[in-house]
Amino acid sequence: MGNDPQSVLGMPKPAWAGEDVAMLYDMANRFLSEEIAPRYEEFEKAECFDRQSWEKAGANGLLCASIPEEYGGSGGTYAHESVIAEAIGHVGVDGFGIALHNAIVAPYILHYGSEEQKKRWLPRMATGELIGAIAMTEPGAGSDLQGVKTRAERDGNQYRINGSKTFITNGQLANLVIVVTKTDPSKGAKGTSLLVVETDEVEGFERGRNLDKIGLKSNDTSELLFNDVRVPTANLLGTDEGQGFVQLMQQLPQERLLIGAQAISMIERALALTIEYVKERKAFGQRIIDFQNTQFKLAELKTEATIGRSFYNDCVARHLEGNLDTETASMAKYWLSDLQCKVTDECLQLFGGYGYMNEYPIARMYRDARVQRIYGGTNEIMKLLISRSL
């Protein structure tokens, strides 16, 4: 077993990780190790990244990898987005919010934007000039997207947006926000529309506080307030009002798969670091790895991680063919994030008291992992979605 997170499971590379995908992983890993990791502690303390890091990521081809070249991207697929997310997990800079920008926000514009919208926004997202966020959650509506209260009223050739959002990833830095609104509250889900707000261009937009979280400290997560924010009707995503809920449902499987990528990559890093530690640390006159309990525990975790990686890789292959259904994506999200929390907990135990010290990466992983079972739809919602296929 190697101590490198990518090789810790000793598994062959999947068919979708061809030469260009492998090269992108290596490039991402190198960039994150050299440019981001040395400053990560600073970002954790500031509870926010800086724009310069985003622009550097853009210059190094790590933004909008799956967006066609004609819109400033690299012309790749979700496979490319996956290995960028995995490199983030393997290097241990989990708070860098580029995966959400790349694999969640940008695809909404690619899939539902007009030609004019794609040309206006995507090239600037690829350079990091625009940092993306998606504003779904509200103080009174989390996993229940139909309960959204933020209102967008049509007024001539503009929409007037009023409402508040919370727990928004990239919330302090984002200057392109896709806002889930109600254009017709009487129609429930069918009255939901997605509107793009360029925050630098509007009045009445306010960022609330940068929220104080258990983990992922360096990832700015905020309340966003919309007070009579006016945007052109041309900022509606889709040809007509009321398409928002369907658009969200079509894109959520990829978001859930991305959470799976973040889970399996942290699992691999946790195992690699723990194996390294137990081979060095001694107690009662022998190495920790020499105790049968340690061997059995790590044998169990390696087995489950291997199952998780196989399942994740298969989900990616299905997604690239356009065959990843909601149930399977929900299984990946819930099972892998549950496993992530289990593995980080069990690995921390093998570090003993040092595992509880923040200077050890396993302590941060333990904290950072917990939210994965909540965002992107709670794991309870995932089970509900899976149960509908029974």
C-alpha positions, 0 to 999 in steps of 0.5 A: 500500500503506497502512502500517496492518496491516489495509489493507497487503494492499489486499484487500476485507473478507470477507463474514463481517466485517460491520458488527458484526464490523468495529466490534468490530475497531475497538473491540478495536484502540482498547482494545489500543492505548490500554490494553495497548500502553503497558504491554506492555513492563512485562508483557514484563519481568514475564513476566506480565499483571495481572488488572486488564488482563483485567478491563478487557478484560471490561468492554470486551466483549473476553472471551467475544464468541462466548458467548451473552448468556444466559451473559454473553457478547456472542452473537457467532460465531468471526468476532468471536473472529477479529477480536479475535485479529487486533487483538492481532496488529496492535497487537503485544501478542501475549502477551495470552492472551485469545484462548485464553481466548475461542476455546479454553477457553470453547467447551468449557464452552459445547459440553459443559457442563451448563446449571448449569456454563455458568451457573456459569462462563461469566459469570465468564469474560466479566468476567475474574473467571475466567481460563481455561487448558486443561491438555493437555500433560505432561512426557511427552506433547505432541502425543501426547494419547493418552499423557496420564498425569494420573489422575482417580479417582472417590471417592464424589461427587468425583474425585481428580486426580494428575499434572503438566502443562507449557507451560500458557498463562495458567498463572500467572493462570488460576483455571479450568483444564480438565484432560485426565485419564485416568479409565480408563487401560486404555481409552487414548483412550476413557478420557480425560475433561475435568475443570474445576478452579476453582483457588481452590476446591481444595487440592493444586493448585500452580503450578510456575515461570513458564517462561523462553521464547524469545518471548511473554515477557508470556504466563505459561506454566507447569507445573501440579501436581495432588496429590490435588486433589479436585473434585466429579463435577459438574465433569466436562465431558460426560454420561459419562466417556471423552468427552474425546478426542472433545471435544478432536478436535471443538474442535481445528480452531477452535484451529488456525484461531485460530493461523492468525489470529495468524499472518496478523495478525502477517504483516500487521503485519511487512509494514506496519512493514517497508514503512514502514522501507524507505521512510525508511531510506537506504543508498548514497545511496538509499532501501532501497525503491529497490533492486530486491532490496527491491522483489522481496523485498517483492513476493514476501512481499505475494503470499504474504501475500495468498494466506495471507489469502485462505485464512484468510478462506475457512477462517473462512467454512467454519467459520462454516457448520460445514464446516471439516474437520480436514485444512483446519484443519491446512493453515491452521495449518501453512502460515500459521505456516510463512509467519509465520516466513518473513515475520518472518525476511525482514522482519528482514533488510531492517531490517539490524542494527536488526532484531536490536535488541529495541527494534524490533518486528520483533525481537520478532515474530521471537522470538514467531513461532517457537512457532506451528509447535509448539503446537496440534499441531506442524506435522509432526502437521498434515502427518500429519493432512492425509496421512490425507485423501490 
